[in-house]
């Protein structure tokens, strides 16, 4: 993986934080007298219409108002971007011995982060009952001590929030006398684990919004100088729905500013026997009862090490930017246990009682199945800051002056969009006269030397992604931006020196945004897009339904005989997880020809229902409740399932051994009858358009393997 195998890399050009004068969500009474006067001038000139505001909100968005509006935006004139901004590398997702699934001291992480070039970092131990009671206070002296010992790395205190009804997120505050008390009150009041608010219900979603509002209030009341929230690994489990993400951002756009475009746990993808052999980022999950139904299966994997919501051109991230909503991405380590490290927890540890593990010790064993890298070793988030300070880093993140990298693919980035004598950089908004000629200028400092894996990464291509600013969407679960595409690609093909290019963006006739992404060319992942980068489907996918067991498939395999009339029952036994439902199915007596499936039921009480189709009369079990057809089915018991072990050809799978009728491979790859399938003795096909279909994913040596894995990465199931 990123230290011995080719890897993909994206770095992005982002939308800006809207100046307060132009942000109509900020009332006049919260502006300074000068800002009120300026807003009055713009309003009287007709420059604060809804259309103008939408055009000015998103990254690299080029608005339609007349030239007078340029004075209200942030334009850089004559000052060097590199001279005016310090690009500080950091990581906002790091766990220590105060997390129930981690091991290292704060100082261990800070020393390594400093050695690997990080200027700032956030300690984010897991929210939990123990952490809320004692951990948030006990870790603070260690953070304060590390700040004193390592003065050239800024160390924030935060924690990883169990977002009610959703996944995890980084919450952190500016250091100060109230940093502990504010975090402690927040965690005790709004953490999903502490408040038992995990399921996807409207009440729990509302609690998450209340949490974001609390942080904004703490800043407004000056309890802390600043606070930020960024969602972590958003597509890993599929439970961060699009409307929830929009809700966090819209509630407090100065607090909820983005998500991990590239999750941590990147070492998880190192193939066995050298590594864990899991999915990069720990993305090896499948949909659950709490997952958003519109997410396709490919969203549960990373693409080039990036989250699907970010990696897809014309996908969810672009849909946010197309609305004119500033929303930024980051890349982090999510460091818990370091790949190939020999550390173990100190003897006599009692986390339940103490809220931490004893200081780590040398174990004598190499942790080749550990999934993480030290902060700064592989992934970095670079923030354009006006100075080396906590406040400047937080302001840079909020403003979207951000680019990210994997494996040291590049060492510097200078992006400018110019119209006339004015230019802006990453995260900024250029307001120019309609008809103005607009140009993009990019200078890239290439790797110029080996990374920590001791090879020199080579940037192969840079894509310019351009999208129209179309305004707010009516469906807040929208996943796509049909007017976004790769507008231009530049081939680089060298690894030292600088690469520069300019791109004529034409004359300004409507608002649009730009972002950049780069790659070493060793990974391709079209996902929902065609290979030219344009959206392959304009819908968000929620209209696609899989065939149900109620319409039994006639099986034509010669060794299975003809189809018999089937009795189909569908019921709810209150199972909260797929594992619970499978254990119940395993307890059934064997019935020849029976097909038994699990089905996700998504309503105000998400759960897993059971469907059984059998050629014999089957009774509803006592205590069960009949449920309606929910249009999905994941087969657990079916003819031939017991024969699917080891490695076999697709021909054997389809024709000789099982009731599976079709194999599809995510990512666009094709499977032939002679393609080898590594079954892992865990094959769970799905009903898709009335056909029992195995969804597979590429595996080493040209093989394929079932998309669903038997045992997802342990620590990532509940933590991370």
C-alpha positions, 0 to 999 in steps of 0.5 A: 500500500502507500509504502510499498504499492502504488497509490492514488492521490487527490488534492482539491481546490475548494469553495470559499467561506462567504464574507459576512457582508455577502452572507444574507444568513447573518443579520444586520445586527451582528455586523460591524457599523462599517459592514452594515454600511457596505451591505446597505450599498450593495443592497441598494445597488441590487447586488445582494439578490438570491442569485448573486449570493448563491454565485458567491458562496462556493469555491472558486465560485465566480459571481455575476455581480458588477465590479463593485462587488469585488471590494466586498470579497477577498481578493489578493492583489500583488502579494505573494500567496506563499509569502502571505500564507503559511501552508501548515500540515496537520491531522485532526483524527488521532487516538491515544491510550484514553480511547478504548481501542488505542494504545499510545501516549499523547507525547508519542503521537506528538513526537512522531507527528513532529518528526513527520512534518506536521505543524498541527494536530488534534487529539480525538479520543472516542466519546464514551461514558468513561471518557465523558466522566473522566477521560476528557479531563485526564487527557488534558494535562498530557496535552498541555505537557506535550504543548510545552515539550514540542513547541513547533507542533500545535496540539489541539484537544478535541474528541471523536463525537459519536454523532447521534443517528450518524457516524463519528466526527472530530470536534475541537476547540481553541486552547484556553481555560474552558477547553475541558469544561466545554468539551465535557459538557458537549460530550455529556449532553450530545454524544450518541453513545453517552445519550444512547442516541445511535439509531437513525431517528428524527429525534436523534438527528435533531440532537445532533443539530442541537450539538452543533448549535451548542458549539456555536453558542459556546463561541458566541458567548466566548466560553471558547475562542473557536470551535470546529466540527468535521465528519469522519469517514462519512461513507464507511457505514452508509449512515451519514445520510445526505440530508443529515450532512446538509443539516449540520452544515446549514445549522452552523456553517461556521462550525460544521465545515467539512468531512474526511475526504480521505479517511485514516486506517490506510494501512488496512489495505496492505495485502496479506501476508504482509498486512491486514488484507482489509479495505483501505480506510477500514472500508469493508462494510455492507449496508445495515438497517440504519444505512441510507438506502440511496448509497450504492454498494461501491460507496462502502469502499474507498477509491484510491484511498478516498471516500466515495462521497469525495472521489466521485466526480459529480457526486455528493461533494460536488452537489454541495459545492453546486448549491453554493455551500462551502464544504471542505475535505481533509485527510488524516491518520485515524491512528490507533495501532501503528502498522508493524509496530511492536507496542502493547498496552501496559500490564495491569490496565483497567480502562473501565475503571481508570478511563485509560490504559497504562503506558505502552510497553514493548511486546516483542511482536510485530503488528503486521495486522495493525491498520494505521500509520503515525500522523504525518507519515502517509496522509496530510491536510495542508492549511493556508494560515496567516501565521503559526497559531491555533486561531490561524489554523482554525480560520484556514480550515473554515475558509477552505484554504486546504489541500490534502495528499497521500504518500508525499505525492507533491510537496507544494501547491499554488493555485490562483484564479485571476480576472483582470488585476485581481486573483484569489487562491484556494477557498476564496471567492472571486467576484468579477464583472460579467463577461470578464476573462477568467484564468486558472494558474497552477504551480505544483512543487513535485515530490523532489525526493523519496517519501517515508517509504523511500521511493519518489512518488510521481504525479501523473495527471491533474484534473480540473473539475468544474461545476455550475452554481445552481443553488439549493436543491429541493431534495436534501438527499440529493447525491449528484451534480449533473453539471459538474465534470472534468473540464481539463486534464494535464499530464505531468509525468515527472517527479522533480522540480515544478509543474506549471500550467494555465487554463483559460476558463473563458468569459464569465457568464454564470457562477461556477466553482473549481477544484483540482485533483491529482493522481499517480495514475495507478488507480482508476475508479469511475464509480458513478461516473464514466471514465471521462469524468462526467456523471454516468447517472444523474439520479441519486440511485434511490429509485433502484430496487432489488427484486424480492423473494416474493417473486421466486426465480426459476432456477435453470441449473441442470443439477437443481431440477425444475422450479417448484411452487414456493411458499413465501413468508416475510416477518420481523422478529426485532433483529437489530443486526444482520448478524443476529438475523443470520444466527436465527436462520442458522437455527432452522432445520434444513429444508431442501430448496429453501431460500432465506434472506435478510432484508433491511427495514428502514422506518422510525425503528430500523431493523432486519427482517427475515424472508423465507421461500420454501417448497413446503408450507412454513408457519410464522414463528411465534412472536413474529410480525408479518411485514410488507415487501421492502424490495430488497433481499440478501440470501443467506440460505440457498441451494448450493451455498454449502458448496461455496468454499475455497477458490473456484471459477465463476463457471463453477459458481453459476452452473455447477454448484449454486443457485446464483445466476449472475456475477457483477464486479463493482468499479466497472471490471468484467468477470468471465466464466474463467475468472477465479473467485475467492469465496472466503466461505462467505457468499451472500448474493442479492436479489437484483431485478429478480435475479440472484446476483453476487456482487464482487470486488477485485482481489489480488492476482486477478481474482475477485471476491464477494463484496461483503466480507465475513468479519469487517475490521474489528476496531472500525465496527464501533470505533475509529 
